[in-house]
Amino acid sequence: MTTTLSPSTTSGTSSVRNEFAKYRHLRLGVVSAALALGIIALTMVGMLGGAPQGEGEPLTWGLPIAGLSLALPLASPLLIAVIASRAVEIEHQGNGWLLARTSGVTPGRLCRAKFWCTAVHVVVATSLGSIGALALGVLGGISDTPPAGLWLGQTVSALVVALAVLALQVLVSARFDNQLVALGNGIVGTVVALCSFGLPVWAAHLTPWGYWSLIASADYQGDAVVTLTPSYGSVAVLAVLASVVFTLATRRLDRQEG
């Protein structure tokens, strides 16, 4: 029995493959490395700042997890904006959108291909940053067993939030020729993400950047570090909403005339 791929599936796969070929000279790997290293470095800063001052006080896993909870919203919004911007900017230069359309690739399909290609960079960078935070705890001499479930839950939740923000940034970069708008959006996202830690829970749900505060797995109460449970339900809702909105937005782009 022979299985035949539909034209849309074949075209979508070809679009993704073409996008990867375009990205060879965009240095997205450098930006992704900066994201991973930024998460690790900021986690280390958080650990050093929150380490117990008294002699003989043992370090706990809450320390690197709290550092990671703050490092993610500090490092991710702007660098994700840079990744999306660099991927989309090439289409604004040299009539890339028009050339793609003449070859049968609509703007919406091109945006979806760009999302999947850049998602690889964001997923790898965020995962490496989270693994690095775990390694910092081991190197820091924490002797207790790592809280694998809590760490894994935070990592998966962070990936969902990062991909939702990436989808938004791809759309913003596609909408505006001037990529300073997209980068400015990333800066605003950083501010919103950090401010969300002090906002009511309902307010943190209003923007995708606010979800970084909802997935924090540890925080400081006075001088003590306490573990928290990420809002997994909220993250699941975000994943569904982001998927639906991105799909509808890109399909609308498909229907627009060139």
Backbone bond lengths (Angstrom), bond angles and torsions (degrees), N, CA, C in turn:
res aa  C-N    CA-C-N  psi(-1)  N-CA   C-N-CA  omega(-1)  CA-C   N-CA-C  phi
1 M - - - 1.474 - - 1.517 109.29 -
2 T 1.316 117.08 130.02 1.461 122.13 -177.03 1.521 110.26 -100.94
3 T 1.332 115.80 130.71 1.459 121.33 177.52 1.518 109.22 -99.36
4 T 1.327 115.58 126.99 1.460 120.92 -179.02 1.518 109.18 -109.35
5 L 1.320 116.64 126.96 1.452 121.29 177.43 1.523 109.98 -75.61
6 S 1.319 116.30 141.17 1.461 120.45 177.74 1.523 109.61 -69.29
7 P 1.347 117.13 155.22 1.470 119.76 179.03 1.517 112.39 -57.86
8 S 1.357 117.97 -37.61 1.462 119.94 -178.70 1.516 111.11 -66.27
9 T 1.341 116.52 -38.82 1.462 119.86 178.74 1.522 110.91 -66.35
10 T 1.345 115.77 -44.60 1.454 120.07 179.60 1.526 110.95 -62.99
11 S 1.336 116.00 -43.54 1.463 120.09 -179.83 1.518 111.24 -65.47
12 G 1.358 116.11 -39.54 1.460 119.35 179.45 1.509 111.54 -63.93
13 T 1.342 116.70 -42.40 1.462 120.72 178.35 1.518 110.97 -63.74
14 S 1.329 116.06 -40.54 1.459 120.52 179.10 1.527 110.79 -64.94
15 S 1.344 116.24 -37.52 1.464 120.01 179.86 1.515 111.07 -64.25
16 V 1.335 116.45 -42.64 1.459 120.59 178.87 1.515 110.43 -63.90
17 R 1.346 116.27 -42.71 1.462 120.12 179.38 1.523 111.22 -63.16
18 N 1.318 117.07 -39.30 1.463 120.93 178.38 1.526 111.26 -66.30
19 E 1.339 116.04 -37.13 1.459 119.34 179.10 1.519 111.38 -63.73
20 F 1.319 117.03 -43.80 1.467 120.11 178.02 1.528 110.61 -59.03
21 A 1.333 116.23 -37.21 1.462 119.64 179.11 1.525 110.90 -66.33
22 K 1.330 117.17 -36.49 1.467 120.74 179.52 1.520 112.00 -66.14
23 Y 1.331 116.10 -32.72 1.461 120.45 -169.63 1.527 113.99 -79.47
24 R 1.318 117.38 -1.79 1.466 119.78 -176.44 1.523 112.39 -60.43
25 H 1.318 116.99 -31.78 1.464 120.63 -175.91 1.528 112.83 -106.61
26 L 1.320 117.35 9.73 1.466 120.05 -177.98 1.524 113.40 -93.95
27 R 1.333 116.98 -5.83 1.461 121.93 179.23 1.522 113.33 57.47
28 L 1.331 115.11 36.18 1.460 118.23 176.78 1.525 111.03 -66.12
29 G 1.322 115.98 -27.65 1.459 119.10 176.89 1.517 112.08 -62.86
30 V 1.340 116.21 -35.14 1.469 120.25 178.49 1.521 110.21 -66.27
31 V 1.345 116.24 -44.16 1.466 119.94 179.30 1.529 110.06 -65.37
32 S 1.321 116.85 -39.29 1.466 120.41 178.84 1.526 110.78 -64.39
33 A 1.332 116.11 -40.65 1.466 119.74 176.91 1.525 110.55 -63.30
34 A 1.344 116.50 -39.08 1.464 119.95 177.65 1.518 111.09 -62.91
35 L 1.344 116.90 -36.68 1.465 120.50 177.99 1.526 110.71 -65.23
36 A 1.334 117.16 -47.05 1.468 120.57 179.94 1.522 111.23 -63.18
37 L 1.331 116.25 -47.25 1.467 120.00 -179.24 1.524 111.40 -67.12
38 G 1.334 116.41 -34.55 1.457 119.64 177.72 1.517 111.99 -63.78
39 I 1.322 116.66 -42.23 1.471 120.66 177.83 1.523 110.34 -62.08
40 I 1.334 116.48 -44.06 1.463 120.03 -179.14 1.524 110.88 -66.36
41 A 1.339 117.09 -45.27 1.463 120.70 -178.03 1.525 111.50 -63.94
42 L 1.316 117.29 -42.27 1.459 120.45 -179.65 1.530 111.16 -70.16
43 T 1.325 116.03 -32.07 1.467 119.13 174.48 1.525 110.20 -64.63
44 M 1.332 116.15 -41.01 1.465 120.48 178.07 1.522 111.24 -62.94
45 V 1.340 116.42 -42.48 1.462 120.18 177.81 1.523 110.53 -60.35
46 G 1.333 116.01 -42.62 1.454 119.99 177.75 1.517 112.84 -63.27
47 M 1.325 115.99 -38.08 1.468 119.88 178.22 1.524 111.13 -66.13
48 L 1.323 116.29 -43.79 1.465 119.88 -179.39 1.522 111.28 -65.17
49 G 1.331 115.97 -38.32 1.455 119.16 -179.03 1.515 113.51 -72.72
50 G 1.334 116.66 -26.61 1.461 119.37 -177.02 1.508 114.46 -105.11
51 A 1.342 117.02 3.01 1.463 120.40 -178.74 1.530 110.28 -63.27
52 P 1.321 118.48 140.98 1.468 121.36 178.19 1.524 111.51 -61.14
53 Q 1.335 115.26 139.79 1.458 121.10 -175.30 1.530 113.05 -86.87
54 G 1.308 117.00 -27.18 1.462 119.81 -177.44 1.515 112.66 -73.61
55 E 1.298 117.33 146.96 1.461 121.26 178.64 1.523 110.07 -70.40
56 G 1.304 114.71 140.31 1.451 120.02 176.49 1.517 114.74 84.51
57 E 1.326 117.76 -6.32 1.458 120.07 178.44 1.532 109.06 -75.91
58 P 1.325 117.70 122.36 1.472 119.65 -176.19 1.520 112.05 -74.84
59 L 1.306 114.94 150.08 1.456 120.39 173.90 1.523 109.36 -80.61
60 T 1.307 116.63 145.42 1.457 121.10 178.38 1.525 109.76 -118.53
61 W 1.317 116.32 164.25 1.458 120.44 -178.99 1.522 112.47 -69.64
62 G 1.324 116.05 -16.39 1.454 118.19 175.83 1.509 112.78 -61.14
63 L 1.336 116.49 -26.97 1.467 121.39 -176.98 1.531 112.17 -66.63
64 P 1.352 120.28 -55.95 1.473 118.41 178.02 1.523 112.99 -67.41
65 I 1.329 117.49 -30.18 1.466 119.18 179.40 1.521 110.07 -69.69
66 A 1.334 117.30 -39.25 1.467 120.26 175.65 1.524 110.33 -65.00
67 G 1.343 116.33 -40.09 1.462 119.78 176.87 1.514 111.65 -62.22
68 L 1.335 116.80 -40.52 1.459 121.32 178.59 1.522 110.95 -66.26
69 S 1.331 116.14 -38.34 1.470 120.53 -179.78 1.516 111.59 -60.74
70 L 1.320 117.75 -31.86 1.464 121.72 178.61 1.530 111.73 -89.92
71 A 1.331 116.70 -30.71 1.465 120.17 -178.57 1.527 111.91 -67.38
72 L 1.319 116.89 -37.63 1.464 120.46 -177.14 1.532 112.38 -59.48
73 P 1.346 119.66 -51.95 1.471 118.50 179.08 1.519 114.05 -71.21
74 L 1.318 117.79 -20.30 1.458 120.27 177.00 1.527 111.72 -75.44
75 A 1.322 116.47 -43.48 1.466 120.64 -172.87 1.530 113.63 -90.68
76 S 1.319 117.33 -32.14 1.465 120.23 -166.70 1.522 116.52 -76.03
77 P 1.346 120.75 -49.03 1.468 118.70 -170.16 1.527 114.84 -56.30
78 L 1.315 117.85 -48.98 1.464 119.98 -176.54 1.522 111.62 -70.42
79 L 1.332 118.00 -42.77 1.465 119.78 -177.69 1.523 111.57 -70.52
80 I 1.322 117.90 -32.00 1.468 120.02 173.16 1.525 109.48 -65.67
81 A 1.331 116.62 -38.72 1.465 120.26 176.50 1.526 111.08 -62.51
82 V 1.330 116.88 -38.85 1.465 120.97 178.53 1.526 110.58 -64.90
83 I 1.319 117.33 -43.56 1.467 121.48 179.35 1.527 110.41 -60.23
84 A 1.334 116.64 -48.70 1.467 120.18 -179.50 1.524 110.85 -64.94
85 S 1.324 116.53 -41.00 1.458 120.57 -178.06 1.524 111.92 -63.37
86 R 1.315 116.72 -45.12 1.467 120.01 -179.36 1.526 110.91 -64.88
87 A 1.334 116.31 -34.54 1.461 119.60 -179.56 1.522 112.15 -70.47
88 V 1.319 117.20 -34.66 1.465 121.60 -175.76 1.515 112.41 -91.85
89 E 1.314 117.54 -28.80 1.462 121.76 -174.78 1.525 112.71 -57.01
90 I 1.316 116.88 -33.48 1.463 119.73 -177.92 1.528 111.81 -64.18
91 E 1.336 117.56 -23.85 1.459 119.75 178.84 1.529 111.27 -78.24
92 H 1.322 116.73 -28.23 1.470 119.86 177.41 1.526 111.02 -75.75
93 Q 1.321 116.24 -19.94 1.454 120.72 179.38 1.531 109.18 -96.82
94 G 1.289 117.51 125.24 1.461 120.11 176.51 1.507 114.69 77.02
95 N 1.355 117.50 27.25 1.473 121.11 176.05 1.526 112.74 56.32
96 G 1.321 115.69 42.52 1.462 119.76 -179.84 1.510 113.79 -61.39
97 W 1.344 117.41 -37.47 1.470 120.38 179.14 1.527 110.91 -62.58
98 L 1.348 115.29 -43.61 1.460 119.71 -178.98 1.520 110.94 -67.10
99 L 1.312 117.28 -42.49 1.462 120.38 179.72 1.522 110.96 -63.02
100 A 1.335 116.68 -38.46 1.460 120.07 178.58 1.524 110.45 -65.87
101 R 1.341 116.24 -40.89 1.461 119.56 -179.11 1.528 111.37 -64.63
102 T 1.335 116.88 -39.21 1.467 119.71 -179.74 1.521 111.66 -66.37
103 S 1.351 116.16 -22.58 1.472 119.19 177.39 1.524 111.61 -94.50
104 G 1.329 116.22 8.87 1.460 119.90 174.81 1.511 115.41 94.07
105 V 1.335 118.30 7.28 1.463 122.07 -179.76 1.523 108.66 -105.81
106 T 1.324 116.74 112.39 1.453 121.42 -177.84 1.532 110.50 -75.02
107 P 1.346 118.08 160.33 1.470 120.25 179.19 1.522 113.09 -57.89
108 G 1.314 116.99 -38.48 1.462 119.49 179.61 1.516 112.35 -64.86
109 R 1.326 115.45 -44.05 1.465 119.09 178.39 1.520 110.72 -64.59
110 L 1.323 116.66 -36.61 1.460 120.53 178.85 1.525 110.51 -66.06
111 C 1.327 116.76 -39.28 1.468 120.11 177.23 1.518 111.40 -65.21
112 R 1.318 116.87 -38.97 1.474 119.77 177.98 1.521 110.52 -65.51
113 A 1.327 116.96 -40.26 1.466 120.05 177.68 1.524 110.50 -64.14
114 K 1.327 116.52 -40.74 1.462 120.17 179.24 1.529 110.68 -65.06
115 F 1.327 116.48 -38.37 1.462 118.86 178.38 1.527 110.60 -61.27
116 W 1.326 117.31 -48.77 1.472 119.18 -176.77 1.523 111.86 -64.57
117 C 1.319 116.80 -36.66 1.468 119.21 179.90 1.527 111.52 -70.08
118 T 1.324 116.57 -44.84 1.460 119.06 179.43 1.523 111.35 -72.42
119 A 1.333 116.76 -25.96 1.466 119.81 177.65 1.522 111.15 -60.58
120 V 1.330 116.60 -34.25 1.471 120.04 177.72 1.525 109.90 -59.75
121 H 1.326 116.54 -44.78 1.467 120.56 179.66 1.522 111.41 -64.32
122 V 1.320 117.05 -43.72 1.464 120.83 -177.67 1.529 111.29 -67.62
123 V 1.316 116.87 -42.00 1.470 120.56 -179.73 1.524 110.80 -64.36
124 V 1.337 116.53 -46.22 1.466 120.07 -179.57 1.525 110.68 -63.90
125 A 1.332 117.21 -45.63 1.466 120.51 -177.57 1.527 111.59 -64.82
126 T 1.330 117.13 -45.19 1.465 120.54 -179.82 1.516 111.18 -65.61
127 S 1.321 116.78 -40.28 1.467 120.53 179.11 1.526 111.22 -64.60
128 L 1.340 116.36 -43.67 1.458 119.70 178.77 1.526 111.14 -64.68
129 G 1.329 116.68 -37.98 1.455 119.89 177.19 1.517 111.83 -62.95
130 S 1.324 116.39 -40.68 1.455 120.72 179.26 1.526 111.32 -68.86
131 I 1.327 116.53 -40.46 1.467 120.44 176.79 1.524 109.97 -64.35
132 G 1.335 115.87 -39.53 1.462 119.93 177.68 1.512 112.33 -61.66
133 A 1.342 116.69 -37.83 1.462 120.34 177.81 1.525 110.42 -63.52
134 L 1.323 115.78 -39.10 1.465 119.88 177.66 1.527 109.95 -65.52
135 A 1.329 116.11 -39.98 1.463 119.98 179.16 1.523 111.46 -65.17
136 L 1.331 117.20 -33.35 1.462 120.35 177.75 1.529 111.09 -61.54
137 G 1.328 115.21 -37.17 1.459 118.65 178.11 1.517 111.78 -64.73
138 V 1.330 116.42 -41.30 1.468 120.61 178.68 1.522 110.38 -65.95
139 L 1.334 116.27 -45.89 1.463 120.04 -179.80 1.526 111.73 -67.70
140 G 1.337 115.96 -25.92 1.454 119.92 179.20 1.512 113.98 -77.11
141 G 1.316 116.23 -3.44 1.458 119.69 175.98 1.514 115.52 91.14
142 I 1.329 117.75 17.26 1.465 119.52 177.08 1.525 108.22 -73.04
143 S 1.303 115.63 119.84 1.461 120.54 -172.77 1.522 113.10 -91.75
144 D 1.322 117.71 -17.06 1.461 120.19 -179.32 1.530 110.60 -68.86
145 T 1.324 115.21 161.59 1.460 120.37 176.29 1.525 109.74 -69.84
146 P 1.329 118.30 131.28 1.466 120.12 -179.68 1.532 111.10 -60.01
147 P 1.324 117.93 141.12 1.473 121.36 177.14 1.523 110.03 -77.21
148 A 1.327 115.46 79.86 1.460 120.79 -171.41 1.527 112.18 -58.10
149 G 1.328 117.44 -41.89 1.454 120.11 -178.16 1.519 112.17 -63.91
150 L 1.327 116.55 -44.79 1.458 120.96 -179.96 1.521 111.20 -65.78
151 W 1.339 115.66 -43.99 1.465 120.00 179.92 1.525 110.98 -64.38
152 L 1.333 116.74 -43.57 1.463 120.17 -179.60 1.528 110.95 -65.36
153 G 1.336 115.87 -40.03 1.455 119.09 178.93 1.520 111.82 -63.11
154 Q 1.320 116.25 -40.82 1.461 119.48 178.38 1.525 111.22 -67.72
155 T 1.316 116.89 -39.26 1.464 120.62 -179.39 1.520 111.40 -64.66
156 V 1.327 116.99 -47.24 1.468 120.39 179.17 1.525 110.34 -63.10
157 S 1.330 116.23 -42.60 1.468 119.91 178.49 1.525 110.88 -62.74
158 A 1.341 117.01 -39.96 1.460 120.87 178.71 1.528 111.09 -63.66
159 L 1.326 117.02 -36.00 1.459 120.56 177.85 1.521 110.69 -65.49
160 V 1.330 117.25 -41.10 1.463 120.76 179.50 1.529 110.07 -62.89
161 V 1.329 116.75 -46.89 1.468 120.74 -179.88 1.530 110.35 -62.93
162 A 1.329 116.43 -43.81 1.469 120.35 -179.10 1.531 111.23 -62.14
163 L 1.330 117.33 -40.14 1.463 120.39 -179.73 1.526 111.32 -71.01
164 A 1.327 117.17 -34.16 1.469 119.92 176.06 1.521 110.42 -64.69
165 V 1.332 116.33 -42.54 1.462 120.43 177.95 1.525 110.14 -66.80
166 L 1.330 117.35 -38.75 1.466 121.15 178.23 1.523 110.74 -60.81
167 A 1.331 117.32 -43.71 1.465 121.03 179.49 1.527 110.26 -59.80
168 L 1.336 116.34 -43.21 1.464 119.97 177.96 1.529 111.08 -62.59
169 Q 1.330 116.15 -43.01 1.468 119.74 -177.61 1.522 111.85 -67.53
170 V 1.312 118.20 -33.64 1.470 120.74 176.67 1.526 109.47 -63.21
171 L 1.332 116.76 -43.07 1.458 120.53 179.60 1.525 111.60 -65.88
172 V 1.332 116.73 -42.49 1.470 120.09 179.09 1.525 110.55 -64.17
173 S 1.331 116.49 -43.49 1.472 120.17 179.67 1.522 111.39 -64.59
174 A 1.330 116.81 -34.67 1.460 120.35 178.63 1.525 111.37 -72.62
175 R 1.308 116.48 -32.10 1.473 120.98 -176.51 1.535 112.36 -73.44
176 F 1.332 117.13 -36.99 1.465 120.46 -174.00 1.529 111.10 -112.90
177 D 1.326 115.18 129.33 1.461 119.42 176.15 1.524 111.39 -64.34
178 N 1.313 116.55 -40.42 1.460 122.20 -179.63 1.529 109.14 -78.13
179 Q 1.312 116.59 109.87 1.456 120.30 -175.18 1.525 113.35 -75.13
180 L 1.343 117.17 -5.27 1.463 119.52 173.08 1.520 110.42 -64.25
181 V 1.329 116.56 -28.01 1.464 120.37 177.01 1.529 109.84 -65.03
182 A 1.326 116.00 -45.38 1.459 120.04 -179.94 1.524 111.65 -65.88
183 L 1.331 116.41 -40.99 1.463 119.91 179.21 1.530 110.40 -68.13
184 G 1.341 116.40 -38.10 1.452 119.68 175.43 1.513 111.32 -62.31
185 N 1.318 116.06 -35.72 1.466 120.91 176.36 1.525 110.45 -62.48
186 G 1.339 116.03 -37.22 1.457 119.84 177.84 1.516 112.11 -67.12
187 I 1.341 116.59 -38.28 1.468 120.38 178.13 1.527 110.24 -65.82
188 V 1.327 115.67 -44.65 1.465 119.57 176.90 1.529 110.32 -60.24
189 G 1.326 115.65 -39.24 1.458 119.71 178.62 1.515 112.64 -60.98
190 T 1.325 116.52 -37.94 1.467 120.17 177.69 1.525 110.76 -62.62
191 V 1.326 115.98 -44.84 1.466 120.69 179.51 1.525 110.63 -63.30
192 V 1.332 115.66 -45.31 1.466 119.92 179.94 1.524 110.86 -62.53
193 A 1.338 116.78 -42.45 1.461 120.79 -179.18 1.527 111.40 -60.90
194 L 1.320 116.48 -43.18 1.462 120.16 -179.37 1.526 111.46 -71.23
195 C 1.321 116.68 -41.14 1.466 120.06 179.79 1.524 111.59 -66.60
196 S 1.337 116.90 -26.16 1.462 120.47 -177.11 1.523 112.44 -64.01
197 F 1.341 117.04 -22.13 1.457 119.46 178.16 1.534 111.51 -65.49
198 G 1.325 116.52 -23.98 1.459 120.08 -179.83 1.517 113.48 -103.84
199 L 1.340 117.30 3.18 1.453 121.39 -178.80 1.522 111.26 -94.17
200 P 1.330 117.88 160.54 1.468 120.21 171.51 1.527 110.18 -59.72
201 V 1.319 115.83 155.12 1.468 120.27 -177.00 1.519 111.52 -58.11
202 W 1.326 117.47 -40.92 1.468 119.91 -178.06 1.527 111.00 -62.27
203 A 1.338 116.58 -35.54 1.459 120.15 -179.62 1.525 111.46 -70.09
204 A 1.328 116.70 -33.66 1.465 120.10 178.94 1.520 111.78 -66.33
205 H 1.336 116.70 -22.26 1.466 120.72 179.77 1.526 112.65 -78.06
206 L 1.318 118.75 -8.99 1.462 121.16 -171.03 1.523 113.76 -78.14
207 T 1.327 118.16 -21.40 1.464 121.40 179.16 1.522 108.77 -131.63
208 P 1.333 118.03 153.79 1.474 118.85 177.43 1.512 113.11 -63.02
209 W 1.347 117.55 -29.88 1.463 120.08 -179.84 1.529 111.58 -69.04
210 G 1.321 116.61 -28.62 1.455 120.02 -179.78 1.517 113.42 -65.29
211 Y 1.332 116.69 -19.78 1.463 119.71 -177.82 1.519 112.61 -70.24
212 W 1.332 117.51 -17.74 1.462 118.29 175.50 1.525 110.85 -63.62
213 S 1.318 117.33 -30.90 1.472 119.15 176.67 1.517 111.04 -74.48
214 L 1.327 116.98 -26.97 1.464 120.66 -178.10 1.524 112.72 -78.29
215 I 1.335 116.81 -17.38 1.473 118.97 -178.93 1.519 112.16 -102.43
216 A 1.344 117.00 5.98 1.468 119.58 178.41 1.527 109.46 -59.21
217 S 1.318 116.13 130.82 1.469 121.32 -177.74 1.519 113.25 -101.82
218 A 1.324 117.12 -4.50 1.472 121.04 176.88 1.517 108.41 -158.61
219 D 1.316 115.66 151.89 1.459 120.62 179.79 1.528 108.82 -154.62
220 Y 1.309 115.65 167.97 1.455 121.47 -179.29 1.528 110.10 -95.53
221 Q 1.321 115.08 132.89 1.457 121.98 170.00 1.527 106.70 -121.62
222 G 1.323 114.35 97.60 1.451 118.79 -170.49 1.514 109.11 71.77
223 D 1.326 116.72 -125.99 1.465 121.17 177.02 1.526 112.50 -95.27
224 A 1.318 115.86 -3.71 1.464 119.97 -176.49 1.528 110.73 -97.12
225 V 1.329 115.51 148.70 1.459 121.87 176.02 1.520 108.51 -102.53
226 V 1.305 116.79 126.82 1.467 121.09 179.08 1.520 108.96 -118.40
227 T 1.312 116.61 143.85 1.462 121.05 177.74 1.523 109.78 -84.81
228 L 1.317 114.80 148.79 1.462 122.33 -179.27 1.521 109.29 -126.37
229 T 1.311 115.99 162.76 1.459 121.16 175.25 1.517 109.16 -102.59
230 P 1.321 118.16 119.88 1.468 119.83 178.57 1.527 111.31 -58.35
231 S 1.329 115.93 152.72 1.471 121.02 179.46 1.533 109.10 -81.68
232 Y 1.329 114.98 79.69 1.461 119.84 -175.41 1.531 111.92 -62.32
233 G 1.326 116.68 -37.40 1.461 119.33 179.08 1.515 111.87 -62.29
234 S 1.331 116.40 -42.82 1.460 120.69 178.97 1.519 111.13 -64.03
235 V 1.327 115.89 -38.86 1.467 120.07 179.36 1.521 110.79 -65.36
236 A 1.342 116.58 -39.03 1.464 120.39 178.28 1.531 110.80 -64.04
237 V 1.330 116.47 -41.02 1.464 120.47 177.55 1.526 110.22 -64.15
238 L 1.337 116.70 -41.60 1.464 120.59 177.73 1.519 110.84 -59.71
239 A 1.321 117.11 -42.54 1.466 120.83 -179.52 1.532 110.81 -60.02
240 V 1.330 116.27 -43.31 1.469 120.45 -179.62 1.521 110.35 -67.42
241 L 1.350 116.77 -47.52 1.457 120.44 -178.23 1.530 111.78 -62.54
242 A 1.330 116.30 -44.29 1.463 120.05 -179.72 1.525 110.83 -62.57
243 S 1.329 116.98 -41.15 1.465 120.70 179.34 1.523 111.32 -63.50
244 V 1.331 115.99 -44.68 1.468 120.36 -178.39 1.529 110.73 -66.32
245 V 1.344 116.70 -47.62 1.465 120.34 -177.65 1.522 111.05 -63.99
246 F 1.338 117.24 -43.22 1.465 120.20 -179.26 1.525 110.79 -65.60
247 T 1.324 116.79 -40.88 1.463 120.32 179.20 1.524 111.04 -64.18
248 L 1.344 116.93 -46.08 1.462 120.35 179.97 1.528 111.28 -64.81
249 A 1.342 116.36 -40.68 1.464 119.99 -179.08 1.521 111.52 -64.98
250 T 1.314 116.91 -41.68 1.471 119.15 -179.02 1.526 111.37 -74.05
251 R 1.327 117.06 -31.72 1.478 118.54 175.37 1.513 110.71 -67.88
252 R 1.321 116.35 -32.72 1.464 118.93 175.26 1.521 110.61 -65.68
253 L 1.327 116.43 -38.38 1.458 120.02 175.17 1.520 111.15 -62.49
254 D 1.332 116.70 -35.64 1.463 120.90 178.43 1.523 111.32 -60.77
255 R 1.343 116.45 -33.65 1.473 120.77 -175.41 1.524 113.06 -85.78
256 Q 1.329 116.15 -12.03 1.464 119.14 -179.09 1.517 110.75 -73.01
257 E 1.301 114.51 145.27 1.463 120.06 177.14 1.523 109.45 -78.30
258 G 1.332 118.49 147.11 1.460 121.90 -179.82 1.506 112.61 -71.09
